[in-house]
């Protein structure tokens, strides 16, 4: 049934369709892709748990994907990341299932960001992020919320300096009020900073990050009490 419906859409004469209809089709396909990712993640998790790849003589589920479904190694790696959502990120998977809350790419990004949050808080953090996305928060706001959660849940720094924690951030003011920013960031922090910079570099009509709706922070503070 799914293949038949997609075949019908693929055969439509898109050139003769009005822009509004094309836009709705594209948005609908994105929603469908999110739901498909939720289903695929659950199927892959169950398939892997049953060692289904061994039935086709493959050593791992990833190699099974490459050799029996025809995807590239890169695409197989993304499929395995979707499987990981089903295995350990239930709130993100639920957000995908709704279709219009978060996209697959956003869910995978949030999974990377929340990896640095202590395990006892991670599920609650993902619930907060999904709720914020449902309320209209974009990637920029989600990055800020995730950073706040990581700040609030971070364990105390060790008394003895750990050479593996070689990170820091400094801001120096130069001539005429200009600033120079220097930092050594962890991979997770780097990803969040990059998301914020990417969002700031493209006008989206949503206002400056410094004026984002206070309700997201209020909801976060209430949830973390």
PLY file of the C-alpha trace (Angstrom):
ply
format ascii 1.0
element vertex 225
property float x
property float y
property float z
element edge 224
property int vertex1
property int vertex2
end_header
0.00 0.00 0.00
2.82 2.39 0.88
4.67 1.67 -2.36
1.47 2.11 -4.35
0.75 5.50 -2.78
4.30 6.73 -3.32
4.14 5.52 -6.91
0.99 7.58 -7.42
2.73 10.68 -6.08
5.83 10.01 -8.19
3.69 9.85 -11.33
1.92 13.16 -10.74
2.71 15.94 -13.19
4.39 18.24 -10.67
5.07 20.94 -13.28
1.33 21.59 -13.66
0.60 21.74 -9.93
0.18 25.10 -8.16
2.88 26.18 -5.74
0.61 25.80 -2.74
-0.13 22.17 -3.62
3.55 21.42 -4.18
4.44 22.97 -0.83
1.84 20.88 0.96
3.04 17.72 -0.79
6.62 18.44 0.28
5.58 19.10 3.87
3.49 15.95 3.83
6.40 13.87 2.56
8.56 15.24 5.37
5.92 14.26 7.93
5.67 10.83 6.34
9.46 10.47 6.47
9.40 11.13 10.22
6.76 8.45 10.78
8.66 6.07 8.48
11.81 6.64 10.54
9.94 5.73 13.74
8.71 2.50 12.17
12.10 1.71 10.64
13.85 2.24 13.97
11.53 -0.17 15.76
11.79 -2.79 12.99
15.58 -2.56 12.91
15.84 -2.81 16.70
13.70 -5.96 16.71
15.56 -7.40 13.69
18.92 -6.80 15.36
17.77 -8.27 18.68
16.80 -11.47 16.84
20.14 -11.58 14.96
18.16 -11.50 11.72
21.28 -10.64 9.73
22.72 -14.11 10.37
19.96 -15.70 8.30
21.45 -14.04 5.20
25.02 -14.83 6.14
25.87 -11.28 7.22
28.01 -10.49 10.25
26.10 -7.38 11.38
22.85 -5.60 10.74
24.78 -2.79 9.09
26.40 -5.10 6.53
23.01 -6.76 6.02
21.55 -3.37 5.12
24.32 -2.72 2.61
24.25 -6.12 0.91
20.54 -6.95 0.94
18.72 -3.61 0.74
21.12 -1.86 -1.64
21.92 1.20 0.48
25.36 2.75 0.75
27.49 2.39 3.86
26.74 5.98 4.77
23.00 5.42 4.50
23.30 2.21 6.50
25.03 4.18 9.26
22.11 6.62 9.32
19.67 3.70 9.52
21.61 2.36 12.50
21.34 5.78 14.15
17.58 5.59 13.69
17.69 2.13 15.27
19.49 3.68 18.25
16.58 6.08 18.67
14.26 3.12 19.11
16.67 1.42 21.50
17.40 4.30 23.85
15.52 7.51 23.00
11.84 6.74 23.50
10.69 10.41 23.73
12.42 11.29 20.45
10.97 8.23 18.76
7.51 9.21 19.99
8.03 12.69 18.58
8.86 11.18 15.21
5.77 8.99 15.32
3.50 12.05 15.42
4.98 13.22 12.11
4.54 16.94 12.64
6.61 17.43 15.81
10.23 16.76 14.80
11.86 15.55 11.60
14.26 12.64 11.39
17.28 14.93 11.04
16.25 16.95 14.10
15.67 13.79 16.15
19.14 12.49 15.29
20.67 15.86 16.18
18.87 15.97 19.52
20.09 12.44 20.28
23.67 13.64 19.79
23.13 16.66 22.02
21.48 14.74 24.84
24.22 12.10 24.87
26.20 14.36 27.21
23.36 14.63 29.74
23.60 12.21 32.71
21.52 9.10 32.11
19.13 9.71 34.99
18.05 13.01 33.42
18.25 12.14 29.73
14.73 10.85 29.27
13.21 13.88 30.99
15.44 16.18 28.95
14.24 14.61 25.70
10.62 14.96 26.83
11.23 18.68 27.45
12.84 19.09 24.02
10.01 17.29 22.23
7.43 19.38 24.12
9.30 22.55 23.11
9.38 21.43 19.47
5.64 20.72 19.62
5.13 24.27 20.96
6.99 25.70 17.97
10.64 25.86 19.05
13.11 25.68 16.18
16.58 24.17 16.17
18.09 27.37 17.56
15.79 27.33 20.59
16.22 23.59 21.06
19.99 24.01 21.13
19.67 26.69 23.82
17.30 24.55 25.89
19.60 21.52 25.61
22.59 23.62 26.67
20.63 24.87 29.70
19.68 21.32 30.68
23.30 20.20 30.40
24.33 23.13 32.59
21.72 22.31 35.23
22.47 18.58 35.31
26.26 18.62 34.97
28.07 16.89 37.86
30.62 18.89 39.89
34.03 19.31 38.31
36.67 16.98 39.80
39.00 18.52 42.37
42.04 17.32 40.44
42.35 18.63 36.90
41.55 15.93 34.36
43.80 16.29 31.29
40.99 14.87 29.15
38.80 17.86 30.05
40.91 20.37 28.16
38.18 22.85 27.41
37.43 26.47 28.10
36.07 29.70 26.67
37.36 33.26 26.84
36.15 36.59 25.44
38.60 39.48 25.05
37.56 43.03 24.23
39.72 44.84 21.69
39.73 48.26 20.06
36.43 50.15 19.90
34.48 47.46 21.76
35.17 44.66 19.29
35.55 41.20 20.76
37.66 38.13 20.15
36.29 34.77 21.26
38.59 31.80 21.94
37.47 28.37 23.04
38.20 24.68 23.28
34.86 22.87 23.17
33.74 19.30 23.59
32.20 17.66 20.50
28.70 17.97 21.95
29.15 21.63 22.80
30.65 22.26 19.37
27.58 20.74 17.70
25.23 22.96 19.68
27.26 26.10 19.02
27.39 25.26 15.32
23.61 24.83 15.22
23.10 28.23 16.82
25.56 29.92 14.44
23.95 28.24 11.43
20.52 29.40 12.54
21.75 32.96 13.15
23.38 33.14 9.74
20.09 32.72 7.86
17.19 35.16 8.47
14.14 33.13 9.43
11.75 35.82 10.57
11.74 34.42 14.07
13.62 37.21 15.77
16.99 37.30 17.47
18.04 34.48 19.80
18.27 37.05 22.58
14.57 37.76 22.24
13.29 34.18 21.95
10.05 33.49 23.84
10.58 33.30 27.58
8.03 30.52 27.85
10.59 27.92 26.76
12.91 28.85 29.63
10.03 29.05 32.12
8.82 25.60 31.10
12.36 24.25 31.35
12.87 25.72 34.83
9.56 24.29 36.02
10.27 20.84 34.59
13.75 20.66 36.09
12.61 21.54 39.64
0 1
1 2
2 3
3 4
4 5
5 6
6 7
7 8
8 9
9 10
10 11
11 12
12 13
13 14
14 15
15 16
16 17
17 18
18 19
19 20
20 21
21 22
22 23
23 24
24 25
25 26
26 27
27 28
28 29
29 30
30 31
31 32
32 33
33 34
34 35
35 36
36 37
37 38
38 39
39 40
40 41
41 42
42 43
43 44
44 45
45 46
46 47
47 48
48 49
49 50
50 51
51 52
52 53
53 54
54 55
55 56
56 57
57 58
58 59
59 60
60 61
61 62
62 63
63 64
64 65
65 66
66 67
67 68
68 69
69 70
70 71
71 72
72 73
73 74
74 75
75 76
76 77
77 78
78 79
79 80
80 81
81 82
82 83
83 84
84 85
85 86
86 87
87 88
88 89
89 90
90 91
91 92
92 93
93 94
94 95
95 96
96 97
97 98
98 99
99 100
100 101
101 102
102 103
103 104
104 105
105 106
106 107
107 108
108 109
109 110
110 111
111 112
112 113
113 114
114 115
115 116
116 117
117 118
118 119
119 120
120 121
121 122
122 123
123 124
124 125
125 126
126 127
127 128
128 129
129 130
130 131
131 132
132 133
133 134
134 135
135 136
136 137
137 138
138 139
139 140
140 141
141 142
142 143
143 144
144 145
145 146
146 147
147 148
148 149
149 150
150 151
151 152
152 153
153 154
154 155
155 156
156 157
157 158
158 159
159 160
160 161
161 162
162 163
163 164
164 165
165 166
166 167
167 168
168 169
169 170
170 171
171 172
172 173
173 174
174 175
175 176
176 177
177 178
178 179
179 180
180 181
181 182
182 183
183 184
184 185
185 186
186 187
187 188
188 189
189 190
190 191
191 192
192 193
193 194
194 195
195 196
196 197
197 198
198 199
199 200
200 201
201 202
202 203
203 204
204 205
205 206
206 207
207 208
208 209
209 210
210 211
211 212
212 213
213 214
214 215
215 216
216 217
217 218
218 219
219 220
220 221
221 222
222 223
223 224
